[in-house]
Amino acid sequence: MTFTVKKTAAGAMAIAMSLAVLAGCGGNNGNSGNNGGAANEPAANSATNAAAENTAGTGGETKLSGDFTVQYFVGGYGDKWWKQVIADFKAANPDLNIKEEAGPQINTQNKPKWIAGNPPDFVYIDGPELNDRQMAEDGQLEDLTDWLQTATNVDGVKILDLLAQQPPQYGGKIYNVPLVLNSWGIFYNKALFEKNGWTEPKDWDTFLSSSEAIKAAGTTPFIHTGKYPYYINSSFLFPAIVSANGNDYKLLQDMGDSKVEAFKSPQVLEALGKIVELRDKGFIDKASVSINHTDSQMLFLQNKDAYIPNGLWLPNEMSKDVPADFKFGFIPSVTQKAGDKVVANTSTSTVAIAKNAKNKDAAKAFLQFIFSESQASKFAELSGAPSNIKGDISSSAAPDFVKQAAAFLTADTTVVVPTVTFNQDVDKAMQDATVALTIGKIDAQGWVDRVVKVVEKVAK
Amino acid sequence: MKLGGAKLQRKLFIAAFIIPTFLYFCLFTIYPIVQALYNSFYDWSGMSQNKDFVGLQNFKDLLQDPIMLTAIGNDYFLVAGKMIGIMVIATFFAVALTRLRIKGAGFFRSIFFIPNVLSVVVVGILWGFIYNPQIGFLNGFLSLFTKEPVTINWLGFESHSIWMLLPPTIWAGIGFYMILLIAAITNIPESLYEAADIEGAGQWHQFRHITLPLVWEQMKISVINIMMTTLNGSFVIVTIMTAGGPDNSTQVMGSYLYQQAFKQAHFGYGAAIGIAILTTSLITTLFLQWLLRKDQVEVS
């Protein structure tokens, strides 16, 4: 569902990215751009070597050849990075005939190929109608568990060691590797807070006290995207569950694995109680329930509401509409006790190799190629989002907020929750139940009862 | 022999028209329906290479799905609301623009038809703005008459939000049926009205006893068409304006089909919902045909 966000963001991001590129060309960074290109050569060569090593066991030839198809969805992160990395990979493997299947509609367009058992070799799982958990369950993705234990990237570094966030596991197996690393959280306008003397939130207590002050001043404290309730779930409820569980996100992962007991745990009720508290104190904007992300974000930018749960792509997405005196403040979670760590619930998009891929060697080599340290900066620059590759991007031409986000996600004071992909039925049930909870249709126990019913059906 | 040749030629001539159309019909209508029916017997994610045959299980689940019941209720609510709303207003406009001799009838005819030219998506977004609780036109307008600004969340009621989808769909639907009825009314010989005038019949009597019976066939078509397009097409306006929410209270069968098949990976179940839409459409069409049966009046 994030595609709606990303689609809308596409335009804004495209501009931001072209500006970034232009800035890079005009300034001193111009040189580094050239160097980057030059630096690719050795890296590219080692790609071939790595691939060679990889296939050596099966007696494969050193050179990659034949057709190699990459499917990538083009949304909010654009396609600049993909185009460049594919061109680099092609330069390193001239005998390889790389076919790009890309676009905002590619997931739908390529569906028949997947169903017919004729999928692309390599897939970037993002956008509508592609869900990594579902694809793994459908048996469409190659099991990478064993391979990844030893797989190294083009520079000879173990890929798993290079990942800020470890790959998700479905049924104890690894099928896909996170490429993007973004975070959900709560935004506010620092300028507005300074002007009114409101305290910026650090934890649940300060969040509540500031909300009191905000409400007293005649502003609505909290707006969310009720039409797509995964915003409030991902930014508010899930971090609250992790906080309630003593910063252990195992509970959330159990929920992701549709374990009934996890949903019945008191920690979930405690977290839901926080939404109830917001509701009962009248902090939630009544407009929330029916509006989409753009509308809720506009109201936030107009200072009609003080807090909004959203993702780190928000500043980029709304860049055209941000008032000049607006200063984004961001905290990954507000539901932790005073003195406790903040919880960053991440949002990611992953890459995978198709189980029915015809050129698995090339697909693996490509995976080894893109998960290199040099790509961390490039991805951040060209996509406007932090990548999942550990690497210092502080000197890159990436937008400032991307650098800040990257710094945030590597800080010791942050509990970084690996992205949990829920069963889609459970996810929908949680979204519906949360909306029902915010408008007082049900209570916290009602939320649990409803969702448990669906989980029980799914778990069968 | 010659006669037989002519017959054959005639048959060939007819076949030349029917066969291509029939083939297209089979390919683009019959085949998808058969496919949907086939898929509805399977548990299939819509992406997997494997389908599990589950027999009638999807249909059994359908009957016990509370959201499906809401969706059917909402569908028929929209059907009924649109039929009444569109037919009353379209008939009124059609009569007004033909029989009441209003100045600038051509202008109004174009104005009333404009919403029909807009895509449903545009209509949905437009009315989304009208209903917007904070910056919406409707609340802004109402606020003119109140001390406190009005902040009603028109699409966010716990229940009954479906009512709010009626005005946009009616607004968007009037034009076409108005034109249909205008065409029918202008076909009625002027002499009938002249005779009625001489007899002293007023506008209402003329409408009741001349216009209505003579455009009945068009009205019947309109009603059935509204029903079918609503059952099949409400999906768009619902998806754009409410996404079926809040809490599934505005879900219709079409939007629920989309939700299940493409967002929750239950393609087989979605196909079963599709079959349900087809079945309900057929039954309702037959029912309406029966209900609206009336001896056709023809002008001789």
Boltz contact constraints between the chains, C-beta under 6 A:
constraints:
  - contact:
      token1: [A, 114]
      token2: [B, 47]
      max_distance: 6.0
  - contact:
      token1: [A, 117]
      token2: [B, 49]
      max_distance: 6.0
  - contact:
      token1: [A, 129]
      token2: [B, 262]
      max_distance: 6.0
  - contact:
      token1: [A, 134]
      token2: [B, 45]
      max_distance: 6.0
  - contact:
      token1: [A, 134]
      token2: [B, 265]
      max_distance: 6.0
  - contact:
      token1: [A, 138]
      token2: [B, 45]
      max_distance: 6.0
  - contact:
      token1: [A, 138]
      token2: [B, 47]
      max_distance: 6.0
  - contact:
      token1: [A, 138]
      token2: [B, 48]
      max_distance: 6.0
  - contact:
      token1: [A, 227]
      token2: [B, 243]
      max_distance: 6.0
  - contact:
      token1: [A, 227]
      token2: [B, 245]
      max_distance: 6.0
  - contact:
      token1: [A, 286]
      token2: [B, 153]
      max_distance: 6.0
  - contact:
      token1: [A, 287]
      token2: [B, 133]
      max_distance: 6.0
  - contact:
      token1: [A, 287]
      token2: [B, 134]
      max_distance: 6.0
  - contact:
      token1: [A, 287]
      token2: [B, 153]
      max_distance: 6.0
  - contact:
      token1: [A, 289]
      token2: [B, 156]
      max_distance: 6.0
  - contact:
      token1: [A, 289]
      token2: [B, 246]
      max_distance: 6.0
  - contact:
      token1: [A, 290]
      token2: [B, 153]
      max_distance: 6.0
  - contact:
      token1: [A, 290]
      token2: [B, 155]
      max_distance: 6.0
  - contact:
      token1: [A, 290]
      token2: [B, 156]
      max_distance: 6.0
  - contact:
      token1: [A, 299]
      token2: [B, 134]
      max_distance: 6.0
  - contact:
      token1: [A, 424]
      token2: [B, 264]
      max_distance: 6.0
  - contact:
      token1: [A, 424]
      token2: [B, 265]
      max_distance: 6.0
  - contact:
      token1: [A, 425]
      token2: [B, 264]
      max_distance: 6.0
  - contact:
      token1: [A, 428]
      token2: [B, 264]
      max_distance: 6.0
  - contact:
      token1: [A, 432]
      token2: [B, 247]
      max_distance: 6.0
  - contact:
      token1: [A, 432]
      token2: [B, 248]
      max_distance: 6.0
  - contact:
      token1: [A, 435]
      token2: [B, 246]
      max_distance: 6.0
  - contact:
      token1: [A, 435]
      token2: [B, 247]
      max_distance: 6.0
  - contact:
      token1: [A, 436]
      token2: [B, 247]
      max_distance: 6.0
  - contact:
      token1: [A, 439]
      token2: [B, 158]
      max_distance: 6.0
  - contact:
      token1: [A, 441]
      token2: [B, 158]
      max_distance: 6.0
